[in-house]
Every structure is written in C-alpha cells, then in structure tokens.
Amino acid sequence: MGKLTKKIRPTKNNLSKIPKQSGAYLLCRGNNPPYVGSASAGNLQKRIKQQLNIKRGITSIRYKPTGSEREARFWEKIYRDKYNPDQKKV
C-alpha cells in the first residue's frame, strides 16, 4: 500500500511544507473516519488549504504526493476503500 505521510497538524507552517504537485490526502477529525480526497497536478497544497476552509474541526492531515492526477485518483480510491468504505464520492 502507498505510504502516507505521518499525521501533521494543520498549522500555517506545516501547510506551507505540503508539495505543490498532485496527490491524495486524508483530513482527520479526532477519531472519526477521515475525509479522503485527491488533487490534480500542482494543486495538493492548494486543495488541502481549500478543504480546511470548508471542513471545520480538522485536527490532522496525511497526504501522499504522486506523479500524476491519474495516480492521485488511484490512491484516493484505495484510501477511500480502506478508511471510508461507505463514503460516497461527491
């Protein structure tokens, strides 16, 4: 299985370290199942920041940079199936 980063807190400093490339990510809220998403090329950092503005109470972030949007969507599906088997893709 693809390696995600260790959990990081959603601080301004940590967010600035997220790569500007495609990738899959998990937004965690305590012990609840994470929100799983993906971002196209050059948008992983931007997409996570956008989601943090929408989703309140996020306590940690994990992500996996990828080489392409297609690979990011592949990992999004893998992580969605693993962490949220009942989550509907919006």
Backbone as CSV, one residue per row, in Angstrom:
resi,resn,N_x,N_y,N_z,CA_x,CA_y,CA_z,C_x,C_y,C_z
1,MET,0.850,-1.184,0.000,0.000,0.000,0.000,0.888,1.237,0.000
2,GLY,0.426,2.291,-0.624,1.185,3.527,-0.707,1.361,4.180,0.647
3,LYS,2.505,4.723,0.862,2.806,5.362,2.142,2.255,6.777,2.192
4,LEU,1.500,7.030,3.238,1.062,8.385,3.546,2.088,9.006,4.473
5,THR,2.104,10.316,4.532,2.969,10.990,5.496,2.459,10.701,6.899
6,LYS,3.271,10.978,7.889,2.801,10.924,9.265,1.774,12.028,9.430
7,LYS,0.957,11.929,10.468,-0.039,12.967,10.719,0.654,14.281,11.034
8,ILE,0.148,15.346,10.433,0.645,16.680,10.767,-0.541,17.540,11.183
9,ARG,-0.270,18.515,12.007,-1.318,19.448,12.411,-1.505,20.487,11.306
10,PRO,-2.725,20.981,11.141,-2.977,21.961,10.072,-2.553,23.380,10.448
11,THR,-1.263,23.568,10.699,-0.750,24.895,11.011,-0.256,25.561,9.730
12,LYS,-0.134,26.847,9.760,0.332,27.592,8.591,1.707,27.098,8.143
13,ASN,2.603,26.857,9.090,3.948,26.391,8.781,3.905,25.001,8.129
14,ASN,3.109,24.091,8.686,3.014,22.748,8.118,2.368,22.767,6.734
15,LEU,1.360,23.595,6.552,0.695,23.673,5.255,1.649,24.168,4.171
16,SER,2.555,25.058,4.525,3.496,25.579,3.538,4.499,24.512,3.088
17,LYS,4.633,23.426,3.842,5.572,22.353,3.506,4.950,21.285,2.600
18,ILE,3.631,21.340,2.415,2.967,20.364,1.548,3.377,20.651,0.105
19,PRO,3.770,19.619,-0.636,4.239,19.837,-2.007,3.161,20.395,-2.930
20,LYS,3.621,21.118,-3.919,2.728,21.675,-4.936,2.771,20.747,-6.147
21,GLN,2.109,19.605,-5.981,2.011,18.607,-7.043,0.729,17.821,-6.823
22,SER,0.461,16.863,-7.671,-0.748,16.067,-7.482,-0.554,15.123,-6.298
23,GLY,-1.680,14.620,-5.770,-1.587,13.690,-4.656,-2.933,13.363,-4.049
24,ALA,-2.915,12.428,-3.117,-4.110,12.047,-2.371,-3.916,12.501,-0.925
25,TYR,-5.023,12.747,-0.221,-4.908,13.241,1.147,-6.051,12.752,2.023
26,LEU,-5.808,12.773,3.344,-6.803,12.452,4.346,-6.869,13.622,5.314
27,LEU,-8.069,14.074,5.605,-8.284,15.113,6.609,-8.967,14.428,7.792
28,CYS,-8.329,14.478,8.953,-8.824,13.751,10.122,-9.424,14.701,11.151
29,ARG,-10.505,14.239,11.751,-11.196,14.994,12.792,-11.291,14.078,14.010
30,GLY,-10.286,14.156,14.892,-10.264,13.283,16.066,-10.186,11.826,15.652
31,ASN,-11.064,10.994,16.238,-11.081,9.569,15.927,-12.097,9.207,14.849
32,ASN,-12.747,10.200,14.258,-13.721,9.948,13.201,-13.020,9.459,11.939
33,PRO,-13.738,8.735,11.069,-13.126,8.336,9.791,-12.698,9.578,9.023
34,PRO,-11.553,9.525,8.363,-11.052,10.706,7.659,-11.823,11.008,6.384
35,TYR,-11.756,12.269,5.971,-12.235,12.660,4.655,-11.092,12.360,3.693
36,VAL,-11.378,11.675,2.606,-10.364,11.293,1.633,-10.594,12.071,0.344
37,GLY,-9.524,12.626,-0.211,-9.644,13.367,-1.456,-8.378,13.271,-2.280
38,SER,-8.414,13.885,-3.457,-7.228,13.925,-4.309,-7.137,15.301,-4.956
39,ALA,-5.955,15.601,-5.453,-5.719,16.899,-6.097,-4.935,16.682,-7.378
40,SER,-5.255,17.471,-8.389,-4.563,17.356,-9.666,-3.181,17.995,-9.594
41,ALA,-2.456,17.894,-10.671,-1.068,18.369,-10.733,-0.925,19.800,-10.247
42,GLY,-0.012,19.985,-9.323,0.289,21.315,-8.830,-0.669,21.855,-7.793
43,ASN,-1.633,21.032,-7.359,-2.676,21.577,-6.500,-2.849,20.899,-5.147
44,LEU,-1.970,19.997,-4.729,-2.143,19.304,-3.456,-2.197,20.297,-2.295
45,GLN,-1.222,21.175,-2.209,-1.197,22.165,-1.136,-2.435,23.064,-1.204
46,LYS,-2.744,23.560,-2.384,-3.883,24.464,-2.572,-5.200,23.767,-2.224
47,ARG,-5.360,22.519,-2.664,-6.603,21.789,-2.419,-6.810,21.519,-0.939
48,ILE,-5.757,21.141,-0.232,-5.877,20.899,1.207,-6.260,22.186,1.923
49,LYS,-5.645,23.300,1.536,-5.994,24.586,2.146,-7.459,24.932,1.886
50,GLN,-7.956,24.685,0.670,-9.358,24.944,0.350,-10.273,24.099,1.233
51,GLN,-9.945,22.834,1.380,-10.777,21.940,2.189,-10.789,22.355,3.656
52,LEU,-9.673,22.856,4.154,-9.615,23.301,5.550,-10.528,24.499,5.780
53,ASN,-10.750,25.315,4.747,-11.669,26.442,4.868,-13.122,25.991,4.886
54,ILE,-13.406,24.824,4.314,-14.768,24.297,4.240,-15.081,23.390,5.426
55,LYS,-14.172,22.507,5.723,-14.386,21.495,6.766,-13.795,21.989,8.082
56,ARG,-14.637,22.130,9.060,-14.209,22.641,10.371,-13.805,21.501,11.304
57,GLY,-12.918,21.800,12.228,-12.536,20.837,13.253,-11.501,19.820,12.829
58,ILE,-10.804,20.061,11.723,-9.770,19.129,11.269,-8.591,19.211,12.235
59,THR,-8.182,18.050,12.762,-7.096,18.020,13.743,-5.771,17.549,13.160
60,SER,-5.826,16.808,12.042,-4.579,16.363,11.422,-4.787,16.070,9.941
61,ILE,-3.668,16.048,9.234,-3.652,15.837,7.787,-2.611,14.768,7.485
62,ARG,-2.925,13.916,6.521,-1.948,12.987,5.966,-2.070,13.095,4.451
63,TYR,-0.980,12.931,3.738,-1.045,13.031,2.284,0.017,12.160,1.628
64,LYS,-0.191,11.897,0.350,0.756,11.140,-0.469,0.930,11.872,-1.784
65,PRO,2.076,12.494,-2.001,2.342,13.124,-3.295,2.447,12.047,-4.381
66,THR,1.974,12.389,-5.563,2.043,11.458,-6.689,2.614,12.170,-7.907
67,GLY,2.863,11.390,-8.951,3.441,11.953,-10.164,2.422,12.427,-11.179
68,SER,1.153,12.071,-10.968,0.135,12.456,-11.941,-1.242,12.490,-11.283
69,GLU,-2.168,13.149,-11.968,-3.547,13.203,-11.479,-4.157,11.801,-11.483
70,ARG,-3.843,11.024,-12.481,-4.371,9.654,-12.566,-3.918,8.820,-11.366
71,GLU,-2.658,8.921,-11.004,-2.137,8.192,-9.854,-2.785,8.706,-8.563
72,ALA,-3.004,10.011,-8.471,-3.654,10.583,-7.291,-5.059,10.009,-7.117
73,ARG,-5.799,9.901,-8.210,-7.154,9.334,-8.138,-7.121,7.850,-7.784
74,PHE,-6.105,7.149,-8.269,-5.933,5.746,-7.918,-5.783,5.601,-6.405
75,TRP,-4.870,6.406,-5.817,-4.629,6.325,-4.371,-5.839,6.823,-3.582
76,GLU,-6.554,7.806,-4.111,-7.775,8.269,-3.440,-8.752,7.101,-3.307
77,LYS,-8.934,6.337,-4.369,-9.852,5.193,-4.319,-9.370,4.144,-3.323
78,ILE,-8.098,3.847,-3.323,-7.534,2.866,-2.381,-7.792,3.314,-0.946
79,TYR,-7.464,4.579,-0.649,-7.633,5.085,0.725,-9.105,5.196,1.102
80,ARG,-9.946,5.577,0.152,-11.385,5.679,0.417,-11.935,4.293,0.783
81,ASP,-11.541,3.284,0.011,-11.990,1.924,0.292,-11.478,1.433,1.645
82,LYS,-10.271,1.807,1.993,-9.678,1.358,3.256,-10.276,2.081,4.460
83,TYR,-10.368,3.406,4.387,-10.767,4.196,5.551,-12.258,4.519,5.609
84,ASN,-12.907,4.620,4.467,-14.332,5.015,4.401,-15.071,4.150,3.395
85,PRO,-15.250,2.892,3.660,-15.881,2.043,2.628,-17.300,2.465,2.280
86,ASP,-17.977,3.211,3.154,-19.355,3.629,2.881,-19.448,5.047,2.340
87,GLN,-18.325,5.799,2.273,-18.341,7.188,1.840,-18.671,7.270,0.357
88,LYS,-19.613,8.112,0.029,-19.986,8.337,-1.371,-19.110,9.439,-1.946
89,LYS,-18.626,9.234,-3.159,-17.815,10.273,-3.812,-18.738,11.396,-4.260
90,VAL,-18.376,12.623,-3.917,-19.195,13.788,-4.268,-18.624,14.470,-5.482
